[in-house]
Amino acid sequence: MDFEPRLSILRQAGMLSDEDYQKVQDVIRYFQEKYDLTLTEENASSMITHLCAALGRIQRGEPVEPLDEEVYEETKGEPTFPKALEATQEIVRDILPGLPENERKFLTMHIGVLLAQV
């Protein structure tokens, strides 16, 4: 798996708990199973980086800076937005329950960028 070295380093450094490591693995598997899409450093680096950071913030109880509303509105105009929103909802339901709304918007934006590359 392309992200394994990075995830292992984050885990060993204590920046990603074992539970969150598994959640990231589950998100990577979700894209493989649902879209037959292998996530790589090239196509999903920023999304996985953001997801790891978000999970760390949640663990530490840190607040999330909201995504700029203009940026999110722009995201809504992208052709991949409906699929990205659906994927976010499925990921939150099945893998990341309790993901704050602000993090969901960031995740939707990253997924939209990812799906635009397919």
Rosetta constraint file for C-alpha pairs under 8 A:
AtomPair CA 2 CA 39 HARMONIC 7.53 0.50
AtomPair CA 2 CA 40 HARMONIC 5.50 0.50
AtomPair CA 2 CA 41 HARMONIC 6.63 0.50
AtomPair CA 3 CA 7 HARMONIC 6.06 0.50
AtomPair CA 3 CA 40 HARMONIC 6.76 0.50
AtomPair CA 3 CA 41 HARMONIC 6.79 0.50
AtomPair CA 4 CA 8 HARMONIC 5.89 0.50
AtomPair CA 5 CA 9 HARMONIC 6.26 0.50
AtomPair CA 6 CA 10 HARMONIC 6.28 0.50
AtomPair CA 7 CA 11 HARMONIC 6.04 0.50
AtomPair CA 7 CA 16 HARMONIC 7.69 0.50
AtomPair CA 7 CA 21 HARMONIC 6.95 0.50
AtomPair CA 8 CA 12 HARMONIC 6.01 0.50
AtomPair CA 9 CA 13 HARMONIC 6.02 0.50
AtomPair CA 10 CA 14 HARMONIC 6.31 0.50
AtomPair CA 10 CA 15 HARMONIC 5.07 0.50
AtomPair CA 10 CA 16 HARMONIC 5.42 0.50
AtomPair CA 11 CA 15 HARMONIC 5.78 0.50
AtomPair CA 11 CA 16 HARMONIC 4.57 0.50
AtomPair CA 11 CA 17 HARMONIC 6.04 0.50
AtomPair CA 11 CA 18 HARMONIC 6.87 0.50
AtomPair CA 11 CA 21 HARMONIC 6.99 0.50
AtomPair CA 12 CA 16 HARMONIC 7.87 0.50
AtomPair CA 15 CA 56 HARMONIC 6.54 0.50
AtomPair CA 16 CA 20 HARMONIC 5.97 0.50
AtomPair CA 16 CA 21 HARMONIC 6.01 0.50
AtomPair CA 16 CA 52 HARMONIC 6.84 0.50
AtomPair CA 16 CA 55 HARMONIC 7.61 0.50
AtomPair CA 16 CA 56 HARMONIC 6.36 0.50
AtomPair CA 17 CA 21 HARMONIC 5.99 0.50
AtomPair CA 18 CA 22 HARMONIC 6.31 0.50
AtomPair CA 19 CA 23 HARMONIC 6.40 0.50
AtomPair CA 20 CA 24 HARMONIC 6.23 0.50
AtomPair CA 20 CA 52 HARMONIC 7.74 0.50
AtomPair CA 20 CA 55 HARMONIC 6.56 0.50
AtomPair CA 21 CA 25 HARMONIC 6.30 0.50
AtomPair CA 22 CA 26 HARMONIC 6.10 0.50
AtomPair CA 23 CA 27 HARMONIC 6.25 0.50
AtomPair CA 23 CA 95 HARMONIC 6.25 0.50
AtomPair CA 23 CA 96 HARMONIC 7.16 0.50
AtomPair CA 24 CA 28 HARMONIC 6.27 0.50
AtomPair CA 24 CA 48 HARMONIC 7.54 0.50
AtomPair CA 24 CA 51 HARMONIC 7.44 0.50
AtomPair CA 24 CA 52 HARMONIC 7.34 0.50
AtomPair CA 25 CA 29 HARMONIC 6.15 0.50
AtomPair CA 26 CA 30 HARMONIC 6.01 0.50
AtomPair CA 26 CA 95 HARMONIC 6.88 0.50
AtomPair CA 27 CA 31 HARMONIC 6.66 0.50
AtomPair CA 27 CA 91 HARMONIC 6.94 0.50
AtomPair CA 27 CA 95 HARMONIC 7.14 0.50
AtomPair CA 28 CA 32 HARMONIC 6.61 0.50
AtomPair CA 28 CA 38 HARMONIC 7.54 0.50
AtomPair CA 28 CA 39 HARMONIC 6.28 0.50
AtomPair CA 29 CA 33 HARMONIC 6.09 0.50
AtomPair CA 30 CA 34 HARMONIC 5.77 0.50
AtomPair CA 30 CA 35 HARMONIC 7.92 0.50
AtomPair CA 30 CA 91 HARMONIC 7.80 0.50
AtomPair CA 31 CA 35 HARMONIC 5.32 0.50
AtomPair CA 31 CA 36 HARMONIC 6.43 0.50
AtomPair CA 31 CA 37 HARMONIC 5.38 0.50
AtomPair CA 31 CA 38 HARMONIC 6.80 0.50
AtomPair CA 31 CA 39 HARMONIC 7.27 0.50
AtomPair CA 32 CA 36 HARMONIC 4.40 0.50
AtomPair CA 32 CA 37 HARMONIC 4.57 0.50
AtomPair CA 32 CA 38 HARMONIC 5.32 0.50
AtomPair CA 32 CA 39 HARMONIC 7.53 0.50
AtomPair CA 33 CA 37 HARMONIC 7.53 0.50
AtomPair CA 39 CA 43 HARMONIC 6.29 0.50
AtomPair CA 39 CA 44 HARMONIC 5.67 0.50
AtomPair CA 40 CA 44 HARMONIC 5.63 0.50
AtomPair CA 40 CA 45 HARMONIC 6.78 0.50
AtomPair CA 41 CA 45 HARMONIC 4.53 0.50
AtomPair CA 43 CA 114 HARMONIC 6.24 0.50
AtomPair CA 43 CA 117 HARMONIC 7.37 0.50
AtomPair CA 44 CA 48 HARMONIC 6.15 0.50
AtomPair CA 44 CA 114 HARMONIC 6.31 0.50
AtomPair CA 45 CA 49 HARMONIC 6.04 0.50
AtomPair CA 46 CA 50 HARMONIC 5.99 0.50
AtomPair CA 46 CA 110 HARMONIC 7.42 0.50
AtomPair CA 47 CA 51 HARMONIC 6.06 0.50
AtomPair CA 47 CA 107 HARMONIC 7.07 0.50
AtomPair CA 47 CA 110 HARMONIC 5.32 0.50
AtomPair CA 47 CA 111 HARMONIC 7.22 0.50
AtomPair CA 48 CA 52 HARMONIC 6.13 0.50
AtomPair CA 49 CA 53 HARMONIC 6.24 0.50
AtomPair CA 50 CA 54 HARMONIC 5.96 0.50
AtomPair CA 50 CA 107 HARMONIC 7.99 0.50
AtomPair CA 51 CA 55 HARMONIC 6.13 0.50
AtomPair CA 51 CA 107 HARMONIC 7.43 0.50
AtomPair CA 52 CA 56 HARMONIC 6.22 0.50
AtomPair CA 53 CA 57 HARMONIC 6.20 0.50
AtomPair CA 54 CA 58 HARMONIC 6.20 0.50
AtomPair CA 54 CA 103 HARMONIC 6.91 0.50
AtomPair CA 55 CA 59 HARMONIC 6.17 0.50
AtomPair CA 56 CA 60 HARMONIC 6.25 0.50
AtomPair CA 57 CA 61 HARMONIC 5.95 0.50
AtomPair CA 57 CA 62 HARMONIC 4.98 0.50
AtomPair CA 57 CA 63 HARMONIC 7.16 0.50
AtomPair CA 57 CA 64 HARMONIC 7.52 0.50
AtomPair CA 58 CA 62 HARMONIC 6.12 0.50
AtomPair CA 58 CA 63 HARMONIC 7.83 0.50
AtomPair CA 64 CA 102 HARMONIC 6.59 0.50
AtomPair CA 64 CA 103 HARMONIC 7.14 0.50
AtomPair CA 65 CA 102 HARMONIC 7.26 0.50
AtomPair CA 66 CA 102 HARMONIC 5.17 0.50
AtomPair CA 66 CA 103 HARMONIC 7.77 0.50
AtomPair CA 67 CA 71 HARMONIC 7.09 0.50
AtomPair CA 67 CA 72 HARMONIC 6.76 0.50
AtomPair CA 67 CA 102 HARMONIC 6.44 0.50
AtomPair CA 67 CA 105 HARMONIC 6.83 0.50
AtomPair CA 67 CA 106 HARMONIC 6.49 0.50
AtomPair CA 68 CA 72 HARMONIC 6.41 0.50
AtomPair CA 69 CA 73 HARMONIC 6.00 0.50
AtomPair CA 70 CA 74 HARMONIC 6.16 0.50
AtomPair CA 71 CA 75 HARMONIC 6.22 0.50
AtomPair CA 72 CA 76 HARMONIC 6.31 0.50
AtomPair CA 72 CA 105 HARMONIC 7.13 0.50
AtomPair CA 72 CA 109 HARMONIC 7.28 0.50
AtomPair CA 73 CA 77 HARMONIC 6.82 0.50
AtomPair CA 74 CA 78 HARMONIC 7.07 0.50
AtomPair CA 75 CA 81 HARMONIC 6.60 0.50
AtomPair CA 75 CA 109 HARMONIC 6.17 0.50
AtomPair CA 75 CA 112 HARMONIC 7.65 0.50
AtomPair CA 76 CA 81 HARMONIC 5.53 0.50
AtomPair CA 76 CA 82 HARMONIC 7.99 0.50
AtomPair CA 77 CA 81 HARMONIC 6.99 0.50
AtomPair CA 78 CA 112 HARMONIC 7.65 0.50
AtomPair CA 80 CA 84 HARMONIC 6.00 0.50
AtomPair CA 80 CA 112 HARMONIC 5.29 0.50
AtomPair CA 80 CA 113 HARMONIC 7.81 0.50
AtomPair CA 80 CA 115 HARMONIC 6.37 0.50
AtomPair CA 80 CA 116 HARMONIC 6.19 0.50
AtomPair CA 81 CA 85 HARMONIC 5.93 0.50
AtomPair CA 81 CA 108 HARMONIC 7.60 0.50
AtomPair CA 81 CA 109 HARMONIC 7.86 0.50
AtomPair CA 81 CA 112 HARMONIC 5.68 0.50
AtomPair CA 82 CA 86 HARMONIC 6.20 0.50
AtomPair CA 83 CA 87 HARMONIC 6.10 0.50
AtomPair CA 83 CA 112 HARMONIC 7.55 0.50
AtomPair CA 84 CA 88 HARMONIC 6.11 0.50
AtomPair CA 84 CA 108 HARMONIC 5.42 0.50
AtomPair CA 84 CA 109 HARMONIC 7.42 0.50
AtomPair CA 84 CA 111 HARMONIC 5.32 0.50
AtomPair CA 84 CA 112 HARMONIC 4.95 0.50
AtomPair CA 84 CA 115 HARMONIC 7.30 0.50
AtomPair CA 85 CA 89 HARMONIC 6.17 0.50
AtomPair CA 85 CA 108 HARMONIC 5.61 0.50
AtomPair CA 86 CA 90 HARMONIC 6.25 0.50
AtomPair CA 87 CA 91 HARMONIC 6.04 0.50
AtomPair CA 87 CA 108 HARMONIC 7.79 0.50
AtomPair CA 87 CA 111 HARMONIC 7.68 0.50
AtomPair CA 88 CA 92 HARMONIC 6.02 0.50
AtomPair CA 88 CA 104 HARMONIC 6.82 0.50
AtomPair CA 88 CA 107 HARMONIC 6.69 0.50
AtomPair CA 88 CA 108 HARMONIC 5.71 0.50
AtomPair CA 88 CA 111 HARMONIC 7.65 0.50
AtomPair CA 89 CA 93 HARMONIC 6.03 0.50
AtomPair CA 90 CA 94 HARMONIC 5.91 0.50
AtomPair CA 90 CA 95 HARMONIC 7.91 0.50
AtomPair CA 91 CA 95 HARMONIC 5.18 0.50
AtomPair CA 91 CA 96 HARMONIC 6.07 0.50
AtomPair CA 92 CA 96 HARMONIC 4.34 0.50
AtomPair CA 92 CA 97 HARMONIC 4.92 0.50
AtomPair CA 92 CA 98 HARMONIC 7.32 0.50
AtomPair CA 92 CA 99 HARMONIC 6.54 0.50
AtomPair CA 93 CA 97 HARMONIC 5.52 0.50
AtomPair CA 99 CA 103 HARMONIC 6.40 0.50
AtomPair CA 99 CA 104 HARMONIC 6.54 0.50
AtomPair CA 100 CA 104 HARMONIC 6.32 0.50
AtomPair CA 101 CA 105 HARMONIC 6.42 0.50
AtomPair CA 102 CA 106 HARMONIC 6.65 0.50
AtomPair CA 103 CA 107 HARMONIC 6.11 0.50
AtomPair CA 104 CA 108 HARMONIC 6.03 0.50
AtomPair CA 105 CA 109 HARMONIC 6.22 0.50
AtomPair CA 106 CA 110 HARMONIC 6.27 0.50
AtomPair CA 107 CA 111 HARMONIC 6.06 0.50
AtomPair CA 108 CA 112 HARMONIC 6.08 0.50
AtomPair CA 109 CA 113 HARMONIC 6.45 0.50
AtomPair CA 110 CA 114 HARMONIC 6.23 0.50
AtomPair CA 111 CA 115 HARMONIC 6.04 0.50
AtomPair CA 112 CA 116 HARMONIC 6.12 0.50
AtomPair CA 113 CA 117 HARMONIC 6.79 0.50
AtomPair CA 114 CA 118 HARMONIC 7.22 0.50
